[in-house]
């Protein structure tokens, strides 16, 4: 479902109340709306999904299996908005609690929430207006309604444009999560009918990019033509921000420490040791039992100082009280690393998977170097308690299968 096709939140909220109360009339009373308007909300939601949501019985409105699937995801949508409403209410009136299940109307407008996300991204009213084909005053009006409902400014002006306030950052996080959950509803319905579709955004860290992810993607898009995969190669910290907001479905690569307070959870898939790589005719290529001092005298391509791989590399030297070498080049770009290894006498320390094909072809070799205690866990990082979309689940399942095959069959070629 494209952003322009997202379900109407107010209509979905009406569907939720009808399912809870078993009656259009009772839902209309709870919403302070005419019964005809609530009926129309159901009809328009059914039309958008192309599926019937209720069986009309003498005993009341009974949710269909499709409706139950929709409502399962809708609970996550409205859960985010209810949490946002509680937080906003507490900022305004700490003693005044939000009535459970009673969402304020200012949050039940899909386009309004989309405009907030767009303005945060573009930082200028004209850019957000152009993105939706509307006027600048319409964007300004939508933001005013949100700020009035929240009881706080969400943006501040500075020379770089409109920037989110600290409260605005928190507000936006909940909105992004809610909209991303809303986006998955049509894909959930399609999966119920046996069709896996939708967009999956994967945070692709270096240790998963060469072997595991390409093979898993190839299998999923081959089996499910309706799936589109987007890979995001940003730094880990940026990927985590996207994961928390729901913009990134999961991260694949080297795992960081699993902090329960982070709201994320790790799934370890395999463990790999780091290796020292060089071109096949490097002066050290045929040496055996290389010493740490020999390695210290070499020229190195290393990742940046704060990276986990760099820490493990330097610890190899510190354990035997040898000063770690300063790198000639700092880079995490595999194209740069590959080019330098093939053209110079520089060495690099990496997971063997990262340059597997160059080792397999004989262009690069793994040196007989002491790299004990340099293992990295490779796996998945997901939002704790999250429910991935059907397409994301299909890709995660494929990754698990591929990892098992890689662990059994990968052999590092040594010279």
C-alpha positions, -999 to +999 in steps of 0.1 A: +000+000+000+015+034-010+015+063+014-012+080-006-034+048-002-032+044+035-064+036+053-085+064+068-077+062+105-111+076+116-129+050+095-106+022+109-114+035+144-151+032+137-146-004+124-128-012+156-156+001+178-183-018+158-163-050+163-161-043+200-197-033+205-213-056+178-235-027+166-233+002+143-257+022+163-238+017+196-206+026+179-222+058+165-233+068+200-198+063+213-183+083+184-210+111+186-216+106+149-247+098+128-253+061+122-252+067+085-217+082+088-204+051+107-220+028+081-202+048+054-169+044+073-173+007+071-182+007+035-152+029+025-128+007+045-142-024+028-139-007-006-102+003+001-094-033+011-116-050-014-129-073+013-160-076+035-154-068+071-186-078+088-214-104+085-247-086+092-267-109+115-298-104+136-276-106+167-253-079+155-223-072+133-199-101+134-163-096+122-152-117+093-117-134+093-104-105+072-118-081+098-100-099+126-068-098+107-072-060+102-081-055+138-050-073+150-027-048+132-051-020+141-045-027+178-008-018+172-018+013+152-041+026+179-019+014+207+008+038+194-017+067+191-031+060+226+004+060+241+010+093+223-023+108+235-015+097+271+020+113+269+006+145+254-021+147+281+004+142+308+025+170+294-005+193+295-023+181+327-003+156+348-033+149+370-058+144+341-056+108+327-067+098+293-099+077+292-088+042+281-097+035+244-108+072+239-086+086+212-088+124+206-100+132+171-070+153+162-049+121+159-074+103+137-066+119+104-041+099+083-032+128+060-025+151+089-001+127+104+016+121+070+021+158+067+038+160+100+063+133+089+068+151+056+075+184+072+100+169+096+118+154+066+117+185+043+120+211+070+102+236+049+064+241+043+068+244+005+086+211+002+060+192+023+032+209+003+047+198-030+052+162-018+014+160-013+003+183-041-015+207-017-011+243-008+013+256+019-015+270+040-030+234+041+002+221+056+003+250+081-033+243+091-026+206+097+004+213+119-015+239+139-043+214+146-017+188+158+001+214+180-032+226+194-044+191+202-010+181+217-008+214+237+028+220+227+049+234+198+062+206+176+085+227+154+108+257+159+121+280+132+159+285+127+180+295+097+180+259+084+142+258+083+116+242+106+132+218+131+114+195+155+114+205+192+124+178+217+087+172+223+082+171+186+108+143+182+089+122+207+055+130+191+069+121+156+083+088+168+049+076+178+033+089+146+059+072+124+053+039+142+015+042+139+017+050+101+041+022+095+018-003+112-011+011+092+009+005+060+011-032+067-027-038+070-033-044+033-003-068+032-017-087+062-050-091+043-032-103+012-013-129+032-046-142+046-055-149+010-022-166+003-004-137-013+029-124+002+035-088-009+048-054+002+080-035+008+107-047+032+134-023+044+165-041+057+192-025+077+222-041+060+254-041+080+286-053+064+288-088+079+255-098+063+257-081+030+280-103+008+266-138+012+235-140+034+213-111+024+217-114-014+209-151-014+179-146+009+165-117-012+169-137-044+149-166-029+121-144-016+116-122-047+118-153-068+090-170-048+069-138-042+070-114-071+049-089-051+077-084-026+101-054-030+132-052-009+150-020+000+184-022+017+197+006+039+234+007+044+235+036+069+255+035+101+242+013+129+230+042+150+209+056+121+195+021+114+185+017+150+166+050+149+148+038+118+140+004+134+125+020+165+103+041+143+092+012+120+109+027+089+134-002+090+119-037+094+150-054+108+188-051+108+210-079+097+247-080+106+271-081+135+251-079+168+257-053+194+251-058+232+214-066+238+202-039+261+167-047+273+160-010+279+166-002+242+134-017+231+153-039+207+160-077+207+187-097+190+185-131+174+220-147+170+223-167+138+260-176+136+294-167+149+325-159+128+361-151+136+379-122+119+406-131+095+436-112+080+433-108+042+459-100+016+464-103-022+473-138-034+510-129-041+515-108-010+550-112+006+533-127+037+510-150+018+531-181+021+544-174+056+532-197+085+525-188+121+528-150+115+537-132+147+519-102+161+551-082+156+552-091+119+516-079+117+524-047+135+550-038+109+525-041+080+504-014+064+467-017+073+432-009+061+410-007+092+375+003+101+371+035+121+383+036+157+349+033+174+338+002+154+336-032+171+360-048+145+386-021+152+383-028+189+388-066+184+418-059+161+435-036+186+429-060+215+449-087+196+480-065+200+473-052+235+470-088+248+507-093+240+517-058+250+524-046+214+512-012+203+484-016+177+494-003+143+479+029+130+460+023+097+472+037+064+435+038+054+404+039+075+373+026+055+344+003+059+336+004+022+342-030+007+348-017-028+376+005-014+390-023+007+389-048-022+407-023-045+435-015-021+441-052-012+444-062-048+467-032-058+490-028-027+507-047+000+482-035+026+464-060+049+428-059+062+410-076+090+374-086+082+349-114+084+358-139+057+323-136+044+327-100+034+352-109+006+342-145+001+341-144-037+376-128-040+389-156-017+371-182-036+385-170-069+421-169-055+425-132-058+428-128-020+440-152+006+436-155+044+470-152+061+481-176+088+478-150+115+468-152+152+432-139+153+420-158+184+392-142+205+380-120+176+346-137+170+316-117+161+280-128+165+260-123+133+222-121+135+190-101+134+180-070+154+143-064+157+119-042+177+110-061+209+074-072+208+070-061+172+050-080+146+069-080+112+049-077+080+043-109+061+070-099+035+095-091+063+087-125+080+093-143+046+127-126+043+136-133+079+127-170+074+148-171+042+178-155+060+176-182+087+177-209+061+206-193+042+226-188+074+223-225+081+236-234+046+264-209+048+275-222+082+276-257+068+292-251+034+314-219+035+351-228+034+377-200+036+404-206+009+439-204+025+472-203+007 
